């Protein structure tokens, strides 16, 4: 049986002289605490501190990267615990066996890199996954997660996570966050993130029910447009009071416009009645994105935009398993024209901050970096979902650094539901940044002491500034 060993120079340059420089730069940042300002770890895991159930529900079922590839190999999602009932012990073992049987599918992918880092570094599984090793690896992980030192809160300490942001519905009561904030024995910041997407989509068939729920939790009458805006403002304030630092937005595009109050009110009423046309609903959604920017100038939430995904591409999977089940597909994006209206109004507004993410890496150098290089409000978000791979991260650094350097970027974003992958992903980013900086040093474009400082700032100062973490309530 083959075994896995984590090479201490993984992802560092092959050239010996440059690798030496990269080692020293990486050493300056590798042990710094993790700041994770955008992700999807359920806050109840930490609030309730309940033991993880089994290896499959911890490592496989929450991870889109894993289960979508297994689905591509012919494994039904229901057998992986996706979009259905929780798997029992036998089902969890079968799902894990699917992963082990198809392990070679992940050769060369960042998923395999992260998982091997987790398997070896966290669980002590050094034997390569295979059909023959499925039971032994499952048993080893199950044994480890049964220990008290593997409870979610203990892992926050072990992983060195100082800040962890979750993604939350505007109508959530945030009770888990309140419980964590009130616990004097818990020394980490777990921050909610305001994610209003579905409440800003008047074309949804359930839009009337959504805004009725918004009225219920906000105490505002959403029967008219003005009350709907007040309800959104109230919920944003509620999130700020519970430590939120950002709002998160993902729509089909980032085209922005402003409707006059009468037209916005008319379309809103039509949406509640179910009579708004597709064009009207789209216009109101584009107007509401500008309203989110206006509200951000008042309440201080950092606005993050990550368009570029064709959501729920496979209708039968959506119908059988629901949304967020692995069949979102990247599409081409445009930012410069689309955001011109929003940025004309708020791009230089005091305190407004906008972080732009994309699944379309062709816009890194053409649009996002130039926007961040002029507007005080704009930051270039890190490579995200589908692009958070070593080569793509390297292309991002090459694409944006010529225009905006390092200090107009966001810092690394892990964007994950897979809790145990967080340290592996952040370590990967730190290694890749060390490699990039080492090449600049070797080319005599950056001094080595500056490279060490940049490496530290990329995981501390830069995300703190981009997400306004220094002034946020803990």
N, C-alpha and C positions, 0 to 999 in steps of 0.2 A: 504494500500500500504506500502511495506517495504521501508526503507530509508537507504542511505549509509552514514556512518560516517567513516572518516579516523582515525583509531586508532593511537595514537601518538607513540606507541611502535611496530608498524607493522614491521615485518621481524627481530626484535631483539630477542635474546634468551629467551626461556620460563623460564629458571631458574632465580629466582629473583636476586640472587647475581651477576650473570653474566650479567643479563639485566641492572643492575645499572651501571656496568662498561661500557657496550655498549652505554648506553644513553650519558655518558660523552664523550666517544670517538666520537660518532656521532655529538654531539654538537660542537666539535672542527672543524668539516669539513662541516657541513650541509649548511652553508650560504656563503661558498666560491664561487667565480665566476665559471661558467661552461666553461671548455675547451672542445670543440667538434672537434677533429682533423680529423674525417672521417665521412661523412654523405652525404645525397642526397637532402637537401633542395634546391629548385631552387633559384639561386642568384637573378633572376628578381623579386621575391617576395619582397626582401629587397631593391633592386635598385629602383623599381617603387613604392614601398610602397602602393600597391593597396589593397583595402579591400578584405577580404576573401568572397567568393561568397555565400557559404551556408555550413551548418554543414557537409553534406555528402562529398563535395569536399575537405573540410579541414581535416576531421577526418577519413573517411572511405576509399574513393577511393585511396589515396596515400599509404595506409597501407597494405602491403602484408599479414601480419599476420591476419588481419580481413577478407579481401575479399577471401583469399584462404579457410578459414574455412567455410565461408558462401557458397562458391562454393561446398565444400564437402557436405554441407547439401542440395544441389540441387538448389541453387540460381544461375541463369545464370550471368556470369560476365558482360554482356552488361547491365543488370539491376542495376549494381553497379557502372557504369560509367568507367569500366576498359577497356582500349584498344579500346575505341571508341569515339564517339562524346560526348561533355559535356552534362550532364543531365540538363533538364529544371527544373523549380521549382517542378512540379508534380513528375518528375522522381526522383529528389533528395529526396523528401519525401518518395516515395516508397522504395528507397534504404535504407533510415534510418529506415523505418518500418521493413525491413528484418532483420537488425541488432537487433532491439528491440525484434522482434519475436523469434530470435534464441539466445538471450542473455545467456541462460543457457549453451549453447555450450562452452562458454568461462570460466565456473567455474573452478577454480584451475589453470588457465593459467596465464602467466605473462601479456598477452594482457589485460585480464580483470583487473588485478592489475593496469596497466598503465592507462587504460581508466577510471576506477573509480577515480584514482588520478586526472586525467584531469577534469572529469565531475564535481567532487565536488570542487576541489581546484581552478580551473580556471573559470569554467562556472556557478558554484553554482547550479548544477543539483544534488539534493540529493535524488530524488526519483529513485528507481531501475528501469532500463530500462525494458520495457515489451511491449507487443502489445498495452495495454491500455494507456501506458504513452508515446507512440511514438510521437504523435503530440505535446504534451506539452513540452517534452524534446527538440524536434526539434525547436520549437518556442523560447524556452528559450535561446538556443545556438545562434540562428539566431539574436535574440535581442542583445546579448552580442557582437557578432562579428561586428555588425553594428556601434559600438561606436568608436570614434577616438582613445581611449586608447587600442584598440585591433588591430590597424594597425600593420603590421609585424615589423616595426622598434620599435614601442612602446613595443611589446612583447619581443624583444631582451633585452630591459631595464628591463622589469618585470621579465623575466626568469633569468636574471643575466648571460647572455651568453657573455663572453669576446672574445672568439675565436670560429669561426664556419667555418669549411672547407666544400666546396662543391666538387662535382665530375664532371669533365669536359672533353669534347672531345678535343683531341690535336689540332683540327682545329678551335676550338671556338675562337672568337676574344676577349673574356673576357671583353667586354665592360661594362657589369654590375658590374664586380669587379672594373674596373677602375673608374666607376662613384661613387661607394661607397668609394673607397680610396681617391677620390678627394673631398669628402663632409666633410667639417670641422665640421658639426653638427652631424655627425655619428661617435660614439666613440667606435665602435666594429671592430674587425678584421674579415673580411670575405675573406677566402683564397681559391683560386682555387686548384684543385688537378689534376694532369696529369694522365689521364686514357687511355692508348694506346692499350688496349687489341685487338680490332678488326684490328688495323693496324699492329699487330704482328702475325696474323693468316693467313699465305699464302694459307691455304686450303680453305678459304672462296671464294665463287663464285664471290663476289663483291670486292675481293682484288685489282684488277686493278683500279677500280673506286676510291677506298679509297686512294691508293697511288697517284693517279692523283690529288685528292683533297689536299693531303699533299703537293704535288709540288706547287699547286696554292697558298696556304697560306704561304709557307715557302720561295718561290722563288728559290728552288733547283730543279734540274732535277732528277726526281725519275725513269727515264727510265732505269737507271743502279743502281746496288746495292750500290755503294759508295755514289751516290747522295741521295738515300733513307735514308742511315744512317745520312748524313748531314742534311736532312730535319727533321728527328726525333730530332737530337741534337739542331737544330735551334728552334724547337717548345718547347723543354724543356727549353731552355734559355728564350724564350718568357714568359713561365709560371713563371719562377723564377723572372723575371723582374716585374711580376704582383703579387708577393707575395707568390707563391706556395712554400710549404715546402716538399711535398711528391709526389711520383708517386704511382699509385694503380694498381695492377695486379691480374687477376683471370683467370687461364687457367685450362685445364683438369688435369694437373699434374704440379709438379715443378721439373721434370727431367731437368737437364742442361748439355750442352755439347758445345764444340767449334769446328766449321767447319773452314777449311782453307778458305782464301778469294776466291780462285777459285771455290771451291765447293759451298760456300754460294752464289756467284754470279750466278753460273749455275742454282741452284734451284730457286733463285729469278727470273731469266729470265723465267724459266719454269712456275712459278706461275703467272707471268704477261701474259703469253701465254695461261694459262689454262691447261697446260699439266703436271704439277707437280703431282707426285703420292702422296698418303696419307702419306706414310712413309717419303718421301722427305719433304713435307710440315710440318710434325711433327718435323723432325730434324731441319729445319730452325727456327721454332718457339722456340724450346728449345735453340738453339744458340742465338736467339734474346733476350731471357730473360737474358742471360749472357751479351749481349751487353747493356742492360738496366742497369745492375750493373756497367759495365765499365763507362757508361755515368754518373751514380750517383757519382762515385769517382771524376768526373771532375766538375759537376755542383752542387753537394751537396744535391740533392733531396733525402730524405729518401725513401727507397724502401719498400713498403708494399705488402706482398703476402697473398692472401686469396683464395687458391684453395679449392676443395672439394665439388663442386656443379655440379650435372648433369643438365645442363642448358636446359630449354624448353623441359621438359620430355614428355609432351602431345602434339603430333604433331598437332592435330586438333585445340587445343587452340592457339598454335603458329601461325597457318595459319589464324585463325579468328581474333585474338586480338594482335598478335605481341609478342616480347620478354618481359621479366620482368613483366609477368602477373600471377605470383603466383605458377608456376609449376616447379620451380627449386627444386631439391631434393638432400640432402646430400649423399656423397659417401665416401668410405674409402680412406685414404690418406697415403702417405709415404714421409718423408722429408729427413731423414739422408742420404740415398744413393742418392736421387735425387739432393740434393743441394751440394753434396760433391765437384763436379767440380767447381761450382760457388764460394763456400767458400774457396776452395784451392787457387783460384785466388785473391779473394777480401775480404775474411773473416777478415783479419787483416789489410786491406788497411786503411790508414789514412782518417778519415772523412766519411767512408762508414757506413751506418746504414740500417739494414734490420729488419723489424717487421713481424713476422710470425703469421698469423691467421689460423684458421682451423674450419671446421664443424665436424671434427672427433675428439672427445675429448679423444679417446684412445691414441693419440699421445702427449698429454700435458706433462705427466711425462716421457714417454718413449723416446721422440725425441726432442720436442721443448724446454723444460726446460734444458736438457743437452746441446743442441746446444747453448742456451743463456748463459749457465754456463761456456762455454769455449771461444766462439768467442766474441771479443769486439764489433763486429758490430751487433750482433743478440739480439733482444728483443722478449720476449714472448707476443704476442698480446692477448688482453682480449677476453673472450668468445664472440662470434660473431654470428649473425644470426642463429636462431634455438637453440643456446646455451645460449642466453642472458636472461636466466630465473634464479630465485633465487637458485634452487638446483644446476643447472649447474655452476653458478658462484661460489658457495661454493665448488663444486668439483674441479674447476679450481684452486682456492686458495690452497686447500689441495694438489693438484697434483704438483704444481710448487714451492710452498714456500719452501719445504724441500731442493730443489736443488738450487734455485736462489733467495730466499727471495722475496722482494717486488720491489727492485730498478732495476731489469733487466726486468721489465714488462712495458707495454705500457700506463697504465692508462685506464680508461673505454672508450669504443667506442660505441656510440649509433647507428651509421650506419642506420639512419632513414630518410625517406621522410616525415614522419608525424611530422611536426614542433612542434605541441603542446605537443607531447609525450617526447620531449627532457628533460625538467626539471624532469618529473616523472621518466624517465629511470635513469638519473644521481642520483637522490635522492635514488632510489632503490639500486644502486651500493654503495652509501655511507653508507647506512644502513647495507648492507650485509658485507661490509668491516669492519664496526664497530663491527658487530656480530662476525666475524672471529677473529679480533684482541682481542676482549673481552675474548674469550675462551683461547687465548694464555696468556693473563694477568692472568686469573683465574687459569690457570695451572702453573703459575709462570715461563713461558717460555720467556715472554717479560715484561719489566717494563711498568707501566701505562703511564709514561711520554713519553716513546718511542712509545707506541701505538698511543698516541695523535699526535705525530710528523709524524708518518707513515700515519695516516689517512689524515692529511693535505697534505702531499707530494703526496699521491696517486691521488689527484685532482689538484695539482699545479706543483711541481717540476718534478714529474715522466713523465707526458705527455709532458711537456715542453722540457725535455731532449730527450725523445724518438723521438719526431717529430721536433727537432731543432727549436722550436718556439722562443727561446730567441734571436737568431741572425737573424731571418727572417725579411724581409721588411714588414712594416705594410700597 
